[in-house]
């Protein structure tokens, strides 16, 4: 079996083994309100330079 291949018998079998209790997922279960604040001694120019270095490292 090569990369991306699949077992055709699994595709033909429409049954899926899943523990589905029929309940939906609440996307608002962990909502919160608040603010986030960061304090740093670095200037905006320092942060932009650091970002540029990080981007250069990825290449």
CORSUL-V863315 format. One record per backbone hydrogen bond with DSSP energy under -1.0 kcal/mol. CO is the residue of the C=O (numbers start at 1). NH is the residue of the N-H. Records with the same first field share a line. If there is no record, write none. Layout:
CO = NH + NH
//
This chain:
2 = 5
7 = 10 + 11
8 = 12
9 = 13
18 = 20
26 = 29
28 = 31
43 = 47
44 = 48
45 = 49
46 = 50
47 = 51
48 = 52
49 = 53
50 = 54
51 = 55
52 = 56
53 = 57
54 = 58
//
